[in-house]
Each structure stands twice: as C-alpha cells, then as structure tokens.
C-alpha cells in the first residue's frame, strides 16, 4: 500500500475512533460498514468538484 493510501485509511480510522470516544453507540459494525460504503461516494463528488475548480469553471454546485 502506498503512503498516500495509508494516510487516507489512517485519517478515516482516527475519525472513527474519535467518534467512538465521544459517542459509545458509534462503536458498532453497522456504523463502520456505512462509513466504508459512503466514503467512495463523497470521494467521487469531491473529485468532480475539484475538476471544475481546476478547469476554472467555477460552478461547484453538486446538482449541476
């Protein structure tokens, strides 16, 4: 695994651990599965918005 990939996984796990410390009900298998399922969706939306910003076409609304 590349260093960049390890960093992303580490950040997701750190956020999960902080959530578990703040709210004990957050520590369940279902929550972890939901995080892992919805992270790629947010990543794709973010990449699309990043391409809009890089191409200097500044309409970054998700619905367009």
Residue, then its C-alpha position, 0 to 999 in steps of 0.5 A: x500500500x502506498x503512503x498516500x493510501x495509508x494516510x487516507x485509511x489512517x485519517x478515516x480510522x482516527x475519525x472513527x475512533x474519535x467518534x467512538x470516544x465521544x459517542x459509545x453507540x458509534x462503536x458498532x459494525x453497522x456504523x463502520x460498514x456505512x462509513x466504508x460504503x459512503x466514503x467512495x461516494x463523497x470521494x467521487x463528488x469531491x473529485x468532480x468538484x475539484x475538476x471544475x475548480x481546476x478547469x476554472x469553471x467555477x460552478x461547484x454546485x453538486x446538482x449541476 
